[in-house]
Amino acid sequence: MSTQTVETDIKVHRIQVVNRNQEYLCRDDKSLLVGMELQNTQAIEVGCRGGGCGMCKIRILDGEFEKKRMSRAHVSEAEEGEGFALACRILPRGDMVIESDHFEPAQ
């Protein structure tokens, strides 16, 4: 039997969804979408959870984050410059303020 070392320096950040008047806590090793689901909150639309459908499109208003690769079919380069992203592809690195509604996919 082997012993595994588990890192315990996981941080938790407050995610405020201003246009839904909701907030939830999200670990920095979980995407904004997964963190929301783990808190039993319904502040962001849920679709495929993998960046393929664009349902979880949000607008980031403030905060530090790490961004995973996103399909340009759902978030154009111009939209990304305006703060749009897919919640399933964003990992919080600090408290964040976002808007969440089902925004139309990039054209």
Biopython code that builds the backbone (N, CA, C, O; Angstrom):
import numpy as np
from Bio.PDB.StructureBuilder import StructureBuilder

atoms = [
    (1, "MET", "N", (0.849, -1.173, 0.000)),
    (1, "MET", "CA", (0.000, 0.000, 0.000)),
    (1, "MET", "C", (0.898, 1.242, 0.000)),
    (1, "MET", "O", (1.840, 1.330, 0.787)),
    (2, "SER", "N", (0.605, 2.192, -0.880)),
    (2, "SER", "CA", (1.413, 3.406, -0.954)),
    (2, "SER", "C", (0.646, 4.583, -0.360)),
    (2, "SER", "O", (-0.582, 4.569, -0.281)),
    (3, "THR", "N", (1.387, 5.583, 0.049)),
    (3, "THR", "CA", (0.805, 6.787, 0.624)),
    (3, "THR", "C", (0.955, 7.917, -0.378)),
    (3, "THR", "O", (2.024, 8.098, -0.962)),
    (4, "GLN", "N", (-0.106, 8.670, -0.575)),
    (4, "GLN", "CA", (-0.059, 9.808, -1.484)),
    (4, "GLN", "C", (-0.065, 11.100, -0.687)),
    (4, "GLN", "O", (-0.763, 11.225, 0.319)),
    (5, "THR", "N", (0.711, 12.044, -1.148)),
    (5, "THR", "CA", (0.725, 13.361, -0.526)),
    (5, "THR", "C", (-0.319, 14.226, -1.222)),
    (5, "THR", "O", (-0.359, 14.301, -2.450)),
    (6, "VAL", "N", (-1.151, 14.867, -0.439)),
    (6, "VAL", "CA", (-2.191, 15.733, -0.985)),
    (6, "VAL", "C", (-1.849, 17.173, -0.638)),
    (6, "VAL", "O", (-1.605, 17.508, 0.521)),
    (7, "GLU", "N", (-1.834, 18.017, -1.661)),
    (7, "GLU", "CA", (-1.568, 19.437, -1.431)),
    (7, "GLU", "C", (-2.791, 20.063, -0.765)),
    (7, "GLU", "O", (-3.923, 19.808, -1.174)),
    (8, "THR", "N", (-2.564, 20.875, 0.253)),
    (8, "THR", "CA", (-3.685, 21.482, 0.976)),
    (8, "THR", "C", (-3.713, 23.001, 0.851)),
    (8, "THR", "O", (-4.367, 23.677, 1.645)),
    (9, "ASP", "N", (-3.011, 23.539, -0.135)),
    (9, "ASP", "CA", (-2.986, 24.994, -0.278)),
    (9, "ASP", "C", (-4.053, 25.497, -1.259)),
    (9, "ASP", "O", (-3.841, 26.484, -1.963)),
    (10, "ILE", "N", (-5.187, 24.816, -1.298)),
    (10, "ILE", "CA", (-6.303, 25.235, -2.140)),
    (10, "ILE", "C", (-6.956, 26.458, -1.498)),
    (10, "ILE", "O", (-7.211, 26.482, -0.294)),
    (11, "LYS", "N", (-7.219, 27.464, -2.316)),
    (11, "LYS", "CA", (-7.846, 28.688, -1.825)),
    (11, "LYS", "C", (-9.291, 28.747, -2.309)),
    (11, "LYS", "O", (-9.640, 28.188, -3.349)),
    (12, "VAL", "N", (-10.115, 29.432, -1.536)),
    (12, "VAL", "CA", (-11.528, 29.599, -1.865)),
    (12, "VAL", "C", (-11.791, 31.083, -2.099)),
    (12, "VAL", "O", (-11.351, 31.937, -1.328)),
    (13, "HIS", "N", (-12.511, 31.371, -3.169)),
    (13, "HIS", "CA", (-12.771, 32.758, -3.554)),
    (13, "HIS", "C", (-14.273, 33.018, -3.661)),
    (13, "HIS", "O", (-15.053, 32.120, -3.978)),
    (14, "ARG", "N", (-14.656, 34.252, -3.392)),
    (14, "ARG", "CA", (-16.058, 34.671, -3.470)),
    (14, "ARG", "C", (-16.347, 35.126, -4.907)),
    (14, "ARG", "O", (-15.644, 35.970, -5.462)),
    (15, "ILE", "N", (-17.388, 34.549, -5.485)),
    (15, "ILE", "CA", (-17.807, 34.904, -6.842)),
    (15, "ILE", "C", (-19.151, 35.615, -6.737)),
    (15, "ILE", "O", (-20.141, 35.031, -6.295)),
    (16, "GLN", "N", (-19.176, 36.870, -7.144)),
    (16, "GLN", "CA", (-20.400, 37.671, -7.080)),
    (16, "GLN", "C", (-20.985, 37.781, -8.489)),
    (16, "GLN", "O", (-20.305, 38.207, -9.422)),
    (17, "VAL", "N", (-22.251, 37.390, -8.630)),
    (17, "VAL", "CA", (-22.952, 37.462, -9.917)),
    (17, "VAL", "C", (-23.928, 38.630, -9.805)),
    (17, "VAL", "O", (-25.042, 38.476, -9.303)),
    (18, "VAL", "N", (-23.497, 39.794, -10.277)),
    (18, "VAL", "CA", (-24.211, 41.037, -9.979)),
    (18, "VAL", "C", (-25.609, 41.112, -10.577)),
    (18, "VAL", "O", (-26.528, 41.585, -9.908)),
    (19, "ASN", "N", (-25.799, 40.668, -11.797)),
    (19, "ASN", "CA", (-27.124, 40.814, -12.402)),
    (19, "ASN", "C", (-28.112, 39.749, -11.941)),
    (19, "ASN", "O", (-29.296, 39.819, -12.272)),
    (20, "ARG", "N", (-27.644, 38.775, -11.189)),
    (20, "ARG", "CA", (-28.540, 37.766, -10.612)),
    (20, "ARG", "C", (-28.659, 37.945, -9.095)),
    (20, "ARG", "O", (-29.379, 37.201, -8.430)),
    (21, "ASN", "N", (-27.943, 38.945, -8.555)),
    (21, "ASN", "CA", (-27.947, 39.223, -7.118)),
    (21, "ASN", "C", (-27.636, 37.962, -6.305)),
    (21, "ASN", "O", (-28.307, 37.663, -5.318)),
    (22, "GLN", "N", (-26.606, 37.231, -6.740)),
    (22, "GLN", "CA", (-26.189, 36.005, -6.069)),
    (22, "GLN", "C", (-24.681, 36.002, -5.904)),
    (22, "GLN", "O", (-23.955, 36.689, -6.624)),
    (23, "GLU", "N", (-24.229, 35.219, -4.948)),
    (23, "GLU", "CA", (-22.796, 34.974, -4.829)),
    (23, "GLU", "C", (-22.589, 33.569, -4.296)),
    (23, "GLU", "O", (-23.466, 32.986, -3.660)),
    (24, "TYR", "N", (-21.411, 33.045, -4.573)),
    (24, "TYR", "CA", (-21.067, 31.709, -4.101)),
    (24, "TYR", "C", (-19.561, 31.629, -3.918)),
    (24, "TYR", "O", (-18.823, 32.506, -4.367)),
    (25, "LEU", "N", (-19.116, 30.581, -3.259)),
    (25, "LEU", "CA", (-17.693, 30.362, -3.046)),
    (25, "LEU", "C", (-17.193, 29.329, -4.042)),
    (25, "LEU", "O", (-17.892, 28.365, -4.354)),
    (26, "CYS", "N", (-15.977, 29.537, -4.542)),
    (26, "CYS", "CA", (-15.408, 28.633, -5.537)),
    (26, "CYS", "C", (-13.939, 28.394, -5.223)),
    (26, "CYS", "O", (-13.168, 29.336, -5.038)),
    (27, "ARG", "N", (-13.564, 27.127, -5.167)),
    (27, "ARG", "CA", (-12.160, 26.763, -4.956)),
    (27, "ARG", "C", (-11.354, 27.120, -6.202)),
    (27, "ARG", "O", (-11.884, 27.147, -7.313)),
    (28, "ASP", "N", (-10.059, 27.395, -5.999)),
    (28, "ASP", "CA", (-9.243, 27.783, -7.145)),
    (28, "ASP", "C", (-8.832, 26.612, -8.035)),
    (28, "ASP", "O", (-8.202, 26.816, -9.073)),
    (29, "ASP", "N", (-9.183, 25.392, -7.640)),
    (29, "ASP", "CA", (-8.910, 24.234, -8.498)),
    (29, "ASP", "C", (-10.163, 23.780, -9.250)),
    (29, "ASP", "O", (-10.154, 22.724, -9.883)),
    (30, "LYS", "N", (-11.234, 24.564, -9.186)),
    (30, "LYS", "CA", (-12.495, 24.260, -9.876)),
    (30, "LYS", "C", (-12.854, 25.420, -10.799)),
    (30, "LYS", "O", (-12.541, 26.574, -10.503)),
    (31, "SER", "N", (-13.502, 25.117, -11.904)),
    (31, "SER", "CA", (-13.975, 26.188, -12.786)),
    (31, "SER", "C", (-15.118, 26.932, -12.094)),
    (31, "SER", "O", (-15.721, 26.421, -11.150)),
    (32, "LEU", "N", (-15.408, 28.138, -12.571)),
    (32, "LEU", "CA", (-16.529, 28.894, -12.006)),
    (32, "LEU", "C", (-17.825, 28.103, -12.105)),
    (32, "LEU", "O", (-18.662, 28.168, -11.205)),
    (33, "LEU", "N", (-17.996, 27.356, -13.190)),
    (33, "LEU", "CA", (-19.224, 26.585, -13.383)),
    (33, "LEU", "C", (-19.320, 25.425, -12.398)),
    (33, "LEU", "O", (-20.359, 25.236, -11.765)),
    (34, "VAL", "N", (-18.254, 24.652, -12.262)),
    (34, "VAL", "CA", (-18.255, 23.516, -11.327)),
    (34, "VAL", "C", (-18.399, 24.016, -9.896)),
    (34, "VAL", "O", (-19.136, 23.425, -9.106)),
    (35, "GLY", "N", (-17.697, 25.108, -9.551)),
    (35, "GLY", "CA", (-17.808, 25.681, -8.212)),
    (35, "GLY", "C", (-19.234, 26.075, -7.883)),
    (35, "GLY", "O", (-19.706, 25.851, -6.769)),
    (36, "MET", "N", (-19.922, 26.664, -8.854)),
    (36, "MET", "CA", (-21.318, 27.046, -8.661)),
    (36, "MET", "C", (-22.179, 25.814, -8.413)),
    (36, "MET", "O", (-23.009, 25.805, -7.505)),
    (37, "GLU", "N", (-21.983, 24.782, -9.213)),
    (37, "GLU", "CA", (-22.776, 23.560, -9.053)),
    (37, "GLU", "C", (-22.520, 22.902, -7.703)),
    (37, "GLU", "O", (-23.450, 22.381, -7.087)),
    (38, "LEU", "N", (-21.281, 22.917, -7.238)),
    (38, "LEU", "CA", (-20.957, 22.321, -5.939)),
    (38, "LEU", "C", (-21.616, 23.070, -4.783)),
    (38, "LEU", "O", (-21.836, 22.495, -3.717)),
    (39, "GLN", "N", (-21.933, 24.348, -4.988)),
    (39, "GLN", "CA", (-22.595, 25.162, -3.966)),
    (39, "GLN", "C", (-24.118, 25.137, -4.120)),
    (39, "GLN", "O", (-24.824, 25.845, -3.402)),
    (40, "ASN", "N", (-24.624, 24.332, -5.045)),
    (40, "ASN", "CA", (-26.069, 24.254, -5.316)),
    (40, "ASN", "C", (-26.671, 25.621, -5.633)),
    (40, "ASN", "O", (-27.764, 25.958, -5.177)),
    (41, "THR", "N", (-25.938, 26.394, -6.418)),
    (41, "THR", "CA", (-26.376, 27.715, -6.846)),
    (41, "THR", "C", (-26.730, 27.643, -8.326)),
    (41, "THR", "O", (-26.152, 26.848, -9.067)),
    (42, "GLN", "N", (-27.672, 28.464, -8.755)),
    (42, "GLN", "CA", (-28.054, 28.475, -10.164)),
    (42, "GLN", "C", (-27.882, 29.872, -10.745)),
    (42, "GLN", "O", (-28.841, 30.474, -11.228)),
    (43, "ALA", "N", (-26.665, 30.382, -10.698)),
    (43, "ALA", "CA", (-26.392, 31.733, -11.161)),
    (43, "ALA", "C", (-25.888, 31.781, -12.600)),
    (43, "ALA", "O", (-25.879, 32.848, -13.214)),
    (44, "ILE", "N", (-25.470, 30.641, -13.143)),
    (44, "ILE", "CA", (-24.906, 30.559, -14.490)),
    (44, "ILE", "C", (-25.612, 29.429, -15.232)),
    (44, "ILE", "O", (-25.856, 28.362, -14.668)),
    (45, "GLU", "N", (-25.938, 29.669, -16.498)),
    (45, "GLU", "CA", (-26.538, 28.622, -17.331)),
    (45, "GLU", "C", (-25.571, 27.448, -17.446)),
    (45, "GLU", "O", (-24.362, 27.647, -17.564)),
    (46, "VAL", "N", (-26.099, 26.226, -17.412)),
    (46, "VAL", "CA", (-25.269, 25.021, -17.494)),
    (46, "VAL", "C", (-25.586, 24.284, -18.782)),
    (46, "VAL", "O", (-26.749, 24.083, -19.132)),
    (47, "GLY", "N", (-24.531, 23.886, -19.482)),
    (47, "GLY", "CA", (-24.693, 23.105, -20.705)),
    (47, "GLY", "C", (-23.803, 21.880, -20.646)),
    (47, "GLY", "O", (-23.989, 21.006, -19.800)),
    (48, "CYS", "N", (-22.836, 21.820, -21.546)),
    (48, "CYS", "CA", (-22.004, 20.621, -21.691)),
    (48, "CYS", "C", (-20.874, 20.519, -20.665)),
    (48, "CYS", "O", (-20.322, 19.436, -20.475)),
    (49, "ARG", "N", (-20.522, 21.608, -20.008)),
    (49, "ARG", "CA", (-19.453, 21.678, -19.006)),
    (49, "ARG", "C", (-18.040, 21.532, -19.575)),
    (49, "ARG", "O", (-17.084, 21.390, -18.813)),
    (50, "GLY", "N", (-17.894, 21.563, -20.888)),
    (50, "GLY", "CA", (-16.575, 21.372, -21.483)),
    (50, "GLY", "C", (-16.193, 22.390, -22.537)),
    (50, "GLY", "O", (-15.205, 22.192, -23.244)),
    (51, "GLY", "N", (-16.938, 23.466, -22.665)),
    (51, "GLY", "CA", (-16.602, 24.513, -23.621)),
    (51, "GLY", "C", (-17.180, 24.315, -25.008)),
    (51, "GLY", "O", (-16.889, 25.102, -25.909)),
    (52, "GLY", "N", (-17.988, 23.291, -25.205)),
    (52, "GLY", "CA", (-18.491, 22.981, -26.531)),
    (52, "GLY", "C", (-19.801, 23.631, -26.919)),
    (52, "GLY", "O", (-20.121, 23.700, -28.106)),
    (53, "CYS", "N", (-20.580, 24.117, -25.939)),
    (53, "CYS", "CA", (-21.920, 24.611, -26.280)),
    (53, "CYS", "C", (-22.083, 26.123, -26.118)),
    (53, "CYS", "O", (-22.944, 26.709, -26.774)),
    (54, "GLY", "N", (-21.298, 26.762, -25.279)),
    (54, "GLY", "CA", (-21.404, 28.203, -25.074)),
    (54, "GLY", "C", (-22.494, 28.652, -24.115)),
    (54, "GLY", "O", (-22.673, 29.852, -23.912)),
    (55, "MET", "N", (-23.222, 27.721, -23.525)),
    (55, "MET", "CA", (-24.324, 28.078, -22.613)),
    (55, "MET", "C", (-23.855, 28.863, -21.386)),
    (55, "MET", "O", (-24.600, 29.701, -20.878)),
    (56, "CYS", "N", (-22.652, 28.612, -20.907)),
    (56, "CYS", "CA", (-22.182, 29.228, -19.660)),
    (56, "CYS", "C", (-21.414, 30.530, -19.904)),
    (56, "CYS", "O", (-20.567, 30.913, -19.097)),
    (57, "LYS", "N", (-21.707, 31.201, -21.005)),
    (57, "LYS", "CA", (-21.015, 32.444, -21.337)),
    (57, "LYS", "C", (-21.308, 33.504, -20.280)),
    (57, "LYS", "O", (-22.461, 33.745, -19.922)),
    (58, "ILE", "N", (-20.256, 34.122, -19.797)),
    (58, "ILE", "CA", (-20.352, 35.157, -18.768)),
    (58, "ILE", "C", (-19.542, 36.370, -19.207)),
    (58, "ILE", "O", (-18.822, 36.327, -20.205)),
    (59, "ARG", "N", (-19.673, 37.442, -18.450)),
    (59, "ARG", "CA", (-18.810, 38.613, -18.641)),
    (59, "ARG", "C", (-18.117, 38.871, -17.318)),
    (59, "ARG", "O", (-18.772, 39.054, -16.292)),
    (60, "ILE", "N", (-16.803, 38.886, -17.339)),
    (60, "ILE", "CA", (-16.009, 39.123, -16.134)),
    (60, "ILE", "C", (-15.830, 40.630, -15.976)),
    (60, "ILE", "O", (-15.284, 41.298, -16.854)),
    (61, "LEU", "N", (-16.297, 41.152, -14.850)),
    (61, "LEU", "CA", (-16.219, 42.584, -14.581)),
    (61, "LEU", "C", (-15.011, 42.938, -13.731)),
    (61, "LEU", "O", (-14.460, 44.032, -13.853)),
    (62, "ASP", "N", (-14.596, 42.006, -12.862)),
    (62, "ASP", "CA", (-13.465, 42.277, -11.977)),
    (62, "ASP", "C", (-12.936, 40.966, -11.421)),
    (62, "ASP", "O", (-13.679, 39.995, -11.282)),
    (63, "GLY", "N", (-11.652, 40.944, -11.106)),
    (63, "GLY", "CA", (-11.078, 39.792, -10.433)),
    (63, "GLY", "C", (-9.949, 39.128, -11.198)),
    (63, "GLY", "O", (-9.773, 39.326, -12.401)),
    (64, "GLU", "N", (-9.193, 38.337, -10.460)),
    (64, "GLU", "CA", (-8.063, 37.589, -11.011)),
    (64, "GLU", "C", (-8.521, 36.186, -11.371)),
    (64, "GLU", "O", (-9.297, 35.574, -10.636)),
    (65, "PHE", "N", (-8.041, 35.673, -12.504)),
    (65, "PHE", "CA", (-8.454, 34.340, -12.940)),
    (65, "PHE", "C", (-7.428, 33.752, -13.896)),
    (65, "PHE", "O", (-6.586, 34.453, -14.456)),
    (66, "GLU", "N", (-7.529, 32.443, -14.061)),
    (66, "GLU", "CA", (-6.756, 31.727, -15.072)),
    (66, "GLU", "C", (-7.744, 31.258, -16.122)),
    (66, "GLU", "O", (-8.814, 30.742, -15.799)),
    (67, "LYS", "N", (-7.379, 31.440, -17.373)),
    (67, "LYS", "CA", (-8.281, 31.105, -18.472)),
    (67, "LYS", "C", (-7.748, 29.882, -19.211)),
    (67, "LYS", "O", (-6.593, 29.857, -19.637)),
    (68, "LYS", "N", (-8.599, 28.870, -19.359)),
    (68, "LYS", "CA", (-8.258, 27.725, -20.200)),
    (68, "LYS", "C", (-8.653, 28.057, -21.636)),
    (68, "LYS", "O", (-9.390, 29.014, -21.875)),
    (69, "ARG", "N", (-8.173, 27.284, -22.568)),
    (69, "ARG", "CA", (-8.462, 27.501, -23.986)),
    (69, "ARG", "C", (-9.976, 27.497, -24.241)),
    (69, "ARG", "O", (-10.703, 26.641, -23.736)),
    (70, "MET", "N", (-10.432, 28.480, -25.041)),
    (70, "MET", "CA", (-11.858, 28.593, -25.366)),
    (70, "MET", "C", (-12.048, 28.615, -26.875)),
    (70, "MET", "O", (-11.222, 29.162, -27.607)),
    (71, "SER", "N", (-13.131, 28.023, -27.331)),
    (71, "SER", "CA", (-13.465, 27.995, -28.749)),
    (71, "SER", "C", (-13.885, 29.384, -29.213)),
    (71, "SER", "O", (-14.693, 30.042, -28.557)),
    (72, "ARG", "N", (-13.343, 29.828, -30.331)),
    (72, "ARG", "CA", (-13.738, 31.112, -30.920)),
    (72, "ARG", "C", (-15.159, 31.047, -31.474)),
    (72, "ARG", "O", (-15.739, 32.085, -31.794)),
    (73, "ALA", "N", (-15.725, 29.858, -31.592)),
    (73, "ALA", "CA", (-17.119, 29.730, -32.027)),
    (73, "ALA", "C", (-18.068, 30.295, -30.978)),
    (73, "ALA", "O", (-19.195, 30.672, -31.300)),
    (74, "HIS", "N", (-17.620, 30.355, -29.721)),
    (74, "HIS", "CA", (-18.482, 30.826, -28.631)),
    (74, "HIS", "C", (-18.022, 32.143, -28.020)),
    (74, "HIS", "O", (-18.842, 32.900, -27.501)),
    (75, "VAL", "N", (-16.724, 32.429, -28.074)),
    (75, "VAL", "CA", (-16.187, 33.690, -27.554)),
    (75, "VAL", "C", (-15.176, 34.208, -28.571)),
    (75, "VAL", "O", (-14.079, 33.665, -28.700)),
    (76, "SER", "N", (-15.553, 35.257, -29.286)),
    (76, "SER", "CA", (-14.644, 35.830, -30.283)),
    (76, "SER", "C", (-13.505, 36.565, -29.577)),
    (76, "SER", "O", (-13.570, 36.838, -28.379)),
    (77, "GLU", "N", (-12.475, 36.874, -30.336)),
    (77, "GLU", "CA", (-11.346, 37.617, -29.774)),
    (77, "GLU", "C", (-11.806, 38.986, -29.264)),
    (77, "GLU", "O", (-11.363, 39.442, -28.210)),
    (78, "ALA", "N", (-12.692, 39.634, -30.014)),
    (78, "ALA", "CA", (-13.223, 40.941, -29.595)),
    (78, "ALA", "C", (-14.021, 40.809, -28.301)),
    (78, "ALA", "O", (-13.878, 41.632, -27.396)),
    (79, "GLU", "N", (-14.863, 39.775, -28.208)),
    (79, "GLU", "CA", (-15.641, 39.556, -26.989)),
    (79, "GLU", "C", (-14.727, 39.278, -25.800)),
    (79, "GLU", "O", (-14.953, 39.788, -24.702)),
    (80, "GLU", "N", (-13.703, 38.473, -26.023)),
    (80, "GLU", "CA", (-12.765, 38.179, -24.939)),
    (80, "GLU", "C", (-12.129, 39.470, -24.429)),
    (80, "GLU", "O", (-11.917, 39.630, -23.227)),
    (81, "GLY", "N", (-11.828, 40.384, -25.339)),
    (81, "GLY", "CA", (-11.277, 41.680, -24.959)),
    (81, "GLY", "C", (-12.242, 42.523, -24.144)),
    (81, "GLY", "O", (-11.821, 43.410, -23.401)),
    (82, "GLU", "N", (-13.544, 42.248, -24.280)),
    (82, "GLU", "CA", (-14.576, 42.953, -23.515)),
    (82, "GLU", "C", (-14.925, 42.232, -22.217)),
    (82, "GLU", "O", (-15.824, 42.658, -21.493)),
    (83, "GLY", "N", (-14.212, 41.135, -21.919)),
    (83, "GLY", "CA", (-14.425, 40.431, -20.660)),
    (83, "GLY", "C", (-15.279, 39.184, -20.745)),
    (83, "GLY", "O", (-15.533, 38.544, -19.725)),
    (84, "PHE", "N", (-15.730, 38.821, -21.938)),
    (84, "PHE", "CA", (-16.555, 37.619, -22.072)),
    (84, "PHE", "C", (-15.696, 36.362, -21.998)),
    (84, "PHE", "O", (-14.543, 36.353, -22.431)),
    (85, "ALA", "N", (-16.278, 35.305, -21.443)),
    (85, "ALA", "CA", (-15.587, 34.023, -21.304)),
    (85, "ALA", "C", (-16.631, 32.941, -21.052)),
    (85, "ALA", "O", (-17.808, 33.234, -20.843)),
    (86, "LEU", "N", (-16.191, 31.703, -21.075)),
    (86, "LEU", "CA", (-17.053, 30.578, -20.708)),
    (86, "LEU", "C", (-16.720, 30.187, -19.278)),
    (86, "LEU", "O", (-15.560, 29.926, -18.960)),
    (87, "ALA", "N", (-17.721, 30.146, -18.418)),
    (87, "ALA", "CA", (-17.503, 29.860, -16.995)),
    (87, "ALA", "C", (-16.848, 28.500, -16.769)),
    (87, "ALA", "O", (-16.149, 28.305, -15.774)),
    (88, "CYS", "N", (-17.070, 27.569, -17.680)),
    (88, "CYS", "CA", (-16.467, 26.235, -17.537)),
    (88, "CYS", "C", (-14.977, 26.246, -17.846)),
    (88, "CYS", "O", (-14.295, 25.248, -17.611)),
    (89, "ARG", "N", (-14.453, 27.363, -18.373)),
    (89, "ARG", "CA", (-13.041, 27.459, -18.752)),
    (89, "ARG", "C", (-12.276, 28.474, -17.900)),
    (89, "ARG", "O", (-11.136, 28.809, -18.222)),
    (90, "ILE", "N", (-12.886, 28.967, -16.822)),
    (90, "ILE", "CA", (-12.271, 29.986, -15.966)),
    (90, "ILE", "C", (-12.052, 29.435, -14.561)),
    (90, "ILE", "O", (-12.976, 28.922, -13.931)),
    (91, "LEU", "N", (-10.803, 29.551, -14.077)),
    (91, "LEU", "CA", (-10.447, 29.168, -12.709)),
    (91, "LEU", "C", (-10.170, 30.446, -11.922)),
    (91, "LEU", "O", (-9.330, 31.242, -12.341)),
    (92, "PRO", "N", (-10.849, 30.667, -10.797)),
    (92, "PRO", "CA", (-10.622, 31.901, -10.036)),
    (92, "PRO", "C", (-9.254, 31.905, -9.361)),
    (92, "PRO", "O", (-8.790, 30.874, -8.873)),
    (93, "ARG", "N", (-8.619, 33.063, -9.338)),
    (93, "ARG", "CA", (-7.354, 33.254, -8.619)),
    (93, "ARG", "C", (-7.488, 34.348, -7.565)),
    (93, "ARG", "O", (-6.507, 34.766, -6.949)),
    (94, "GLY", "N", (-8.711, 34.795, -7.377)),
    (94, "GLY", "CA", (-9.067, 35.800, -6.387)),
    (94, "GLY", "C", (-10.576, 35.967, -6.436)),
    (94, "GLY", "O", (-11.246, 35.312, -7.233)),
    (95, "ASP", "N", (-11.118, 36.839, -5.589)),
    (95, "ASP", "CA", (-12.551, 37.124, -5.638)),
    (95, "ASP", "C", (-12.877, 37.704, -7.014)),
    (95, "ASP", "O", (-12.062, 38.408, -7.611)),
    (96, "MET", "N", (-14.076, 37.400, -7.508)),
    (96, "MET", "CA", (-14.459, 37.852, -8.843)),
    (96, "MET", "C", (-15.861, 38.445, -8.841)),
    (96, "MET", "O", (-16.702, 38.089, -8.016)),
    (97, "VAL", "N", (-16.094, 39.360, -9.784)),
    (97, "VAL", "CA", (-17.411, 39.927, -10.035)),
    (97, "VAL", "C", (-17.722, 39.634, -11.500)),
    (97, "VAL", "O", (-16.949, 39.980, -12.394)),
    (98, "ILE", "N", (-18.873, 38.989, -11.732)),
    (98, "ILE", "CA", (-19.244, 38.605, -13.093)),
    (98, "ILE", "C", (-20.708, 38.942, -13.368)),
    (98, "ILE", "O", (-21.489, 39.181, -12.447)),
    (99, "GLU", "N", (-21.061, 38.955, -14.647)),
    (99, "GLU", "CA", (-22.446, 39.007, -15.104)),
    (99, "GLU", "C", (-22.737, 37.663, -15.737)),
    (99, "GLU", "O", (-21.879, 37.080, -16.400)),
    (100, "SER", "N", (-23.932, 37.178, -15.534)),
    (100, "SER", "CA", (-24.298, 35.892, -16.112)),
    (100, "SER", "C", (-25.697, 35.947, -16.685)),
    (100, "SER", "O", (-26.678, 36.129, -15.964)),
    (101, "ASP", "N", (-25.769, 35.791, -17.953)),
    (101, "ASP", "CA", (-27.017, 35.586, -18.673)),
    (101, "ASP", "C", (-26.613, 34.770, -19.868)),
    (101, "ASP", "O", (-25.426, 34.666, -20.178)),
    (102, "HIS", "N", (-27.568, 34.194, -20.540)),
    (102, "HIS", "CA", (-27.191, 33.431, -21.724)),
    (102, "HIS", "C", (-26.923, 34.425, -22.844)),
    (102, "HIS", "O", (-27.846, 34.888, -23.514)),
    (103, "PHE", "N", (-25.639, 34.747, -23.038)),
    (103, "PHE", "CA", (-25.236, 35.639, -24.114)),
    (103, "PHE", "C", (-25.184, 34.831, -25.405)),
    (103, "PHE", "O", (-24.860, 33.644, -25.388)),
    (104, "GLU", "N", (-25.498, 35.464, -26.501)),
    (104, "GLU", "CA", (-25.488, 34.768, -27.789)),
    (104, "GLU", "C", (-24.062, 34.389, -28.173)),
    (104, "GLU", "O", (-23.126, 35.128, -27.864)),
    (105, "PRO", "N", (-23.878, 33.237, -28.850)),
    (105, "PRO", "CA", (-22.546, 32.834, -29.315)),
    (105, "PRO", "C", (-21.970, 33.862, -30.282)),
    (105, "PRO", "O", (-22.707, 34.621, -30.910)),
    (106, "ALA", "N", (-20.659, 33.876, -30.391)),
    (106, "ALA", "CA", (-19.970, 34.787, -31.305)),
    (106, "ALA", "C", (-20.411, 34.510, -32.739)),
    (106, "ALA", "O", (-20.670, 33.360, -33.094)),
    (107, "GLN", "N", (-20.497, 35.534, -33.554)),
    (107, "GLN", "CA", (-20.889, 35.369, -34.970)),
    (107, "GLN", "C", (-19.673, 35.375, -35.853)),
    (107, "GLN", "O", (-19.794, 35.249, -37.071)),
]
sb = StructureBuilder()
sb.init_structure("model")
sb.init_model(0)
sb.init_chain("A")
sb.init_seg("    ")
for serial, (resi, resn, name, xyz) in enumerate(atoms, 1):
    if name == "N":
        sb.init_residue(resn, " ", resi, " ")
    sb.init_atom(name, np.array(xyz, "f"), 0.0, 1.0, " ", f" {name:<3s}", serial, name[0])
structure = sb.get_structure()
